[in-house]
């Protein structure tokens, strides 16, 4: 079993972010009590937890002491090799927080760097500098904890010079894991409909993506890169493989077989009734299509049994390969196009 736990509090709201998050910390005590109640309901069905992911928001923005009871609840159910990740930002991560969380069981950090260019960080409304990010990466290296960093590209600022500068920093860091996302203009954010903010030259986006693969980080999913399979994020791969998982917290999502469960997106409602879930029943065809789209976006691949017309594969010989009854995609940037062709 896998568990996602949402921590919706942040120091500031980034201009591109559409996730459920708040800068007001007044409800932290009530929220964590609700999380404990929510988690307690599911744990009897979670005898072998293989991964836990604290997302946000910014989990590192919340003092470590608030997590203690959650880890006490989780501990009896953890797999011996359970991957436990938490998102952190450079301006809120501290050695004290890291040490306490590691004592609880945390063993992986996802650091929201987004860029090593200060002007771009201001554009994204990030509340840290490139120097802060580099200092925190140095801290994580010194502490010998497994970590990843996030970057955003595909903005109008990303000319060849900036992209090469970002790549130079990445090379120097000798990372084991990187998540790199193109900017998306989400609804109900300050960036909504700001088309001029996007990179109009697809070749530049492709260049950056291809160069990441050439500096020792190989794509194992459309937005994730690792130095070897040992550093691939187990939790994320479970999503691509359509494994069942439990969602805990505000606006969280979970799945069990053909049912998807949604927690409330209202903070007040979640605190008052954290057990409330709405349901979506997935048809067999829904599951089949999701499996195709997700499998082609990652090295999970797709079972040939899900492909209705195998003759279509003849037209994709240069883009795919087949191994042990599964179809694999050679170019993740074309994954959606291939999936639409095969559906």
C-alpha positions in Angstrom: 0.0 0.0 0.0 1.0 3.6 -0.7 0.0 6.7 1.3 -0.1 10.4 0.2 -0.5 13.0 3.0 -1.3 16.5 2.0 0.1 19.4 4.1 -1.6 22.6 2.7 0.4 25.3 4.4 3.0 27.6 2.7 5.1 30.6 3.5 3.8 32.2 0.3 1.7 31.2 -2.7 3.6 30.7 -6.0 2.0 32.4 -9.0 1.8 29.1 -11.0 0.5 26.9 -8.1 -3.0 25.4 -8.3 -2.6 23.0 -5.4 -4.7 23.4 -2.2 -2.5 25.6 0.0 -2.7 28.5 2.4 -0.3 31.0 3.9 -2.4 31.2 7.2 -1.1 28.8 9.9 -3.9 29.4 12.3 -5.5 26.0 11.7 -2.4 23.9 12.0 -3.3 22.2 15.3 -6.9 21.4 14.1 -5.6 20.2 10.7 -3.1 17.8 12.2 -5.7 16.4 14.6 -7.9 15.8 11.5 -5.1 14.1 9.7 -4.6 11.7 12.6 -8.3 10.8 12.6 -8.3 10.4 8.8 -5.1 8.2 8.9 -6.4 6.1 11.8 -9.5 5.1 9.7 -7.4 3.7 6.9 -4.4 2.1 8.8 -6.1 -1.2 9.7 -6.2 -1.9 5.9 -2.6 -1.0 5.4 -0.5 -3.8 6.7 2.5 -3.3 4.4 3.1 0.3 3.6 5.7 0.6 0.9 5.9 4.3 0.5 4.6 7.6 2.1 4.7 11.0 0.4 4.1 14.2 2.3 3.2 16.8 -0.3 1.8 20.3 -0.3 1.9 23.0 0.2 5.2 22.9 2.0 5.7 20.2 4.6 9.0 21.7 5.7 7.1 24.9 6.6 5.5 23.1 9.5 7.5 22.5 12.7 8.6 18.9 12.9 6.8 18.2 16.2 3.5 18.3 14.5 4.4 15.1 12.6 5.3 13.0 15.6 1.8 11.5 16.2 1.4 10.7 12.5 4.6 8.7 12.5 3.6 6.9 15.7 0.4 5.8 14.0 2.2 4.7 10.8 5.2 2.9 12.4 3.5 -0.5 13.1 2.4 -0.7 9.4 5.6 0.2 7.6 7.5 -2.1 5.2 11.1 -2.5 6.3 12.2 -0.7 3.2 9.4 1.9 3.2 10.3 5.0 1.2 9.2 8.1 3.1 9.4 11.4 1.2 8.6 15.0 2.1 8.6 18.1 0.0 10.7 21.0 1.3 11.5 24.5 0.2 15.0 26.1 0.5 13.7 29.0 2.7 12.0 26.7 5.2 14.2 23.6 5.4 16.5 23.5 8.4 19.0 21.0 9.9 16.9 20.8 13.1 13.7 20.0 11.1 15.6 17.5 9.0 17.1 15.7 12.0 13.8 15.4 13.9 12.0 14.1 10.8 14.7 11.6 10.1 14.4 10.4 13.7 10.7 9.9 12.9 11.5 7.9 9.8 11.8 10.3 6.9 14.4 9.1 4.4 13.9 11.2 1.2 13.5 15.0 0.5 12.1 16.6 -2.6 13.5 20.2 -2.7 11.5 22.8 -4.6 14.3 24.7 -6.3 12.5 25.5 -9.6 15.5 27.5 -11.0 19.0 28.7 -10.2 18.3 32.1 -11.8 17.2 34.8 -9.3 15.2 36.8 -11.9 13.3 33.7 -12.9 12.6 32.8 -9.2 11.1 36.3 -8.8 9.0 35.8 -11.9 7.7 32.5 -10.4 7.1 34.3 -7.1 9.4 31.9 -5.2 10.5 33.1 -1.8 14.1 31.9 -1.9 17.2 32.8 -3.8 19.5 30.6 -5.9 22.2 30.9 -3.2 19.7 29.6 -0.6 18.9 26.7 -2.9 22.5 25.8 -3.4 23.2 26.0 0.3 20.4 23.7 1.2 21.5 21.2 -1.5 24.9 21.3 0.1 23.3 20.6 3.5 21.4 17.6 2.1 24.6 16.2 0.6 26.4 16.6 3.8 23.7 14.9 5.8 23.8 12.0 3.3 20.0 11.8 2.8 18.4 10.7 -0.4 17.1 13.8 -2.1 15.7 15.2 -5.4 15.2 18.7 -6.7 12.4 20.2 -8.8 13.0 22.6 -11.7 10.5 24.5 -13.9 11.3 25.2 -17.6 9.3 26.2 -20.6 8.9 29.9 -19.6 9.4 32.9 -21.9 12.6 33.6 -19.9 14.2 30.2 -20.9 16.5 31.2 -23.7 19.5 29.1 -24.7 21.8 30.9 -22.4 19.6 30.4 -19.3 19.0 26.8 -20.1 22.7 26.1 -20.5 23.4 27.9 -17.2 20.8 25.7 -15.5 22.4 22.6 -17.1 25.9 23.7 -15.9 24.6 23.9 -12.3 22.9 20.5 -12.6 26.2 19.0 -13.9 28.1 20.4 -11.0 25.7 19.1 -8.4 26.0 15.5 -9.6 22.4 14.7 -8.6 20.8 11.3 -8.3 17.3 12.5 -9.0 15.7 15.4 -10.7 12.1 16.4 -11.5 11.7 18.9 -14.3 8.3 20.3 -15.3 7.2 22.6 -18.1 5.3 25.6 -16.9 1.5 25.1 -17.0 -1.0 28.0 -16.8 -3.4 26.6 -14.3 -6.9 28.1 -13.9 -7.5 30.2 -10.8 -3.8 31.2 -10.4 -2.2 34.5 -11.2 -0.6 32.9 -14.3 -4.0 31.7 -15.7 -4.3 32.7 -19.4 -0.9 34.5 -19.4 0.0 32.8 -22.7 3.0 35.2 -23.2 4.6 33.6 -20.1 5.1 30.3 -22.0 8.1 29.3 -24.1 7.0 29.4 -27.7 10.0 27.6 -29.1 9.4 23.9 -28.6 12.9 23.1 -29.8 14.3 24.9 -26.7 12.1 22.8 -24.5 13.2 19.6 -26.3 16.8 20.7 -26.1 16.7 21.1 -22.3 15.0 17.7 -21.9 17.5 15.9 -24.1 20.5 17.6 -22.4 19.3 16.4 -19.0 19.4 12.9 -20.3 23.0 13.5 -21.4 24.4 14.6 -18.1 23.9 11.3 -16.3 20.2 11.6 -15.4 18.0 9.3 -17.5 14.3 9.9 -17.8 12.2 7.1 -16.3 9.0 9.1 -16.5 8.1 12.2 -18.6 9.1 14.6 -15.8 11.5 12.5 -13.7 15.1 11.6 -14.1 17.5 9.4 -12.1 21.1 8.5 -12.2 20.2 4.8 -11.8 17.1 2.7 -11.0 18.1 2.7 -7.4 17.1 6.4 -7.1 13.8 6.2 -9.0 11.0 7.4 -6.7 9.1 4.3 -5.7 6.0 6.3 -4.7 5.7 8.1 -8.1 6.2 4.8 -10.0 3.3 3.3 -8.1 1.1 6.0 -9.6 2.2 5.2 -13.1 1.6 1.5 -12.5 -1.9 2.3 -11.2 -1.3 0.7 -7.8 -3.9 1.4 -5.2 -3.0 4.2 -2.8 -4.6 6.1 0.1 -5.0 9.9 0.1 -5.0 11.6 3.5 -5.7 15.3 3.9 -7.3 18.3 2.2 -8.1 17.7 -1.5 -6.3 14.4 -1.4 -7.2 11.6 -3.8 -7.0 7.8 -3.3 -7.8 4.7 -5.3 -9.0 1.2 -4.6 -9.5 -1.0 -7.6 -12.1 0.8 -9.8 -13.1 3.5 -7.2 -11.4 6.9 -6.9 -11.9 8.7 -3.6 -11.8 12.5 -3.1 -11.4 14.3 0.2 -13.0 17.7 0.7 -11.3 20.7 -0.9 -12.7 23.0 1.9 -10.3 23.4 4.8 -13.1 24.0 7.3 -15.1 21.0 6.0 -12.1 18.7 6.1 -11.2 19.7 9.7 -14.9 19.2 10.7 -15.2 15.9 8.9 -11.9 14.4 7.7 -13.5 11.0 7.0 -15.8 12.4 4.3 -15.1 11.2 0.8 -16.8 11.5 -2.6 -16.5 8.6 -5.0 -15.9 8.2 -8.7 -16.5 4.8 -10.3 -14.1 4.0 -13.1 -15.2 1.8 -15.9 -13.0 -0.9 -17.3 -12.4 1.3 -20.3 -11.4 4.2 -18.1 -8.9 2.0 -16.4 -7.6 0.7 -19.7 -7.1 4.2 -21.1 -5.4 5.5 -17.9 -3.1 2.5 -17.9 -2.1 3.2 -21.5 -1.5 6.9 -21.0 0.4 6.5 -17.7 2.4 3.5 -18.9 3.6 5.3 -22.0 4.7 8.3 -19.9 7.1 6.1 -17.9 9.3 3.0 -17.9 6.4 1.0 -16.4 5.2 0.3 -19.9 1.8 -1.1 -21.0 0.6 -4.7 -21.2 -0.1 -5.7 -24.8 -3.4 -7.1 -23.6 -4.7 -3.5 -23.2 -4.0 -2.7 -26.9 -7.2 -3.3 -28.9 -5.6 -3.1 -32.4 -2.1 -4.6 -32.3 -1.6 -4.0 -36.0 -1.2 -0.3 -35.1 2.1 -1.1 -33.5 3.6 -1.6 -36.9 3.4 2.1 -37.5 5.3 2.9 -34.3 8.3 0.7 -34.8 10.8 3.7 -34.5 9.1 5.0 -31.3 8.4 1.8 -29.2 9.8 -1.5 -28.2 8.2 -4.7 -26.8 9.7 -6.8 -24.0 8.1 -9.6 -21.9 4.6 -8.9 -23.2 4.8 -5.1 -22.5 5.0 -2.1 -24.7 7.6 0.6 -23.9 7.9 4.1 -25.2 11.3 5.4 -26.4 10.3 9.1 -26.4 8.3 10.2 -23.4 7.7 13.6 -25.1 5.5 11.8 -27.6 3.7 9.7 -25.0 0.3 11.4 -25.3 0.4 11.3 -29.1 1.2 7.6 -29.1 -1.5 6.9 -26.5 -4.1 8.7 -28.6 -3.1 6.7 -31.6 -3.5 3.4 -29.8 -6.6 4.1 -27.8 
